[in-house]
């Protein structure tokens, strides 16, 4: 059963053309995260939502924005993609904060290619 | 400053033998540790976790050991199977400075190859 769903799985965009990646979850988790992962590097946290409260990581470029219209959905908007933004984008969810409940469940990812 | 380190970029093991993947951390505020498995072009899949109040957690073929004094954790896979071949990431989270948002700090990953 799919729990964290990301669409599309592969996205090709042009340099500077805005793109939106989608994440949905059927777990009714409070927290949703967006990560960027390049090559074989560790995932890098971009931002997260706790319910409707948004928290941006300090080093996340302004080019990256996010929206969470309801509990189930969260979007990643890249306003003007550059070649350096080509990566795998991962969405993850957590039920609640606190030990034993902080297990993050990841979606399959969206691989973004910028031409 | 890399707070979670996986010093072995790769590990090769024969099918049926034990795989031991290691992870070291430096931040004493970490209190929850996780292992994820990742296949190419897919998202990480949660494997097993351990909280800092325990020193061992077992789930089928997977066992995670935590040595808090050494700030070291390890994942044991017994017996190893070819389908276990993947990249394994350890990750840590915890309360730092009185706030926590479940932020995971990942290691760089270890590529496990299990040969038939």
Interface residues (C-beta under 8 A of the other chain):
Chain A: X4 X6 X31 X40 X41 X42 X43 X45 X48 X50 X55 X88 X90 X91 X92 X94 X97 X99 X100 X102 X103 X104 X105 X106 X107 X108 X109 X111
Chain B: X31 X32 X34 X36 X41 X42 X43 X44 X45 X46 X49 X51 X52 X53 X87 X89 X93 X100 X101 X102 X103 X104 X106 X107 X108 X109 X111
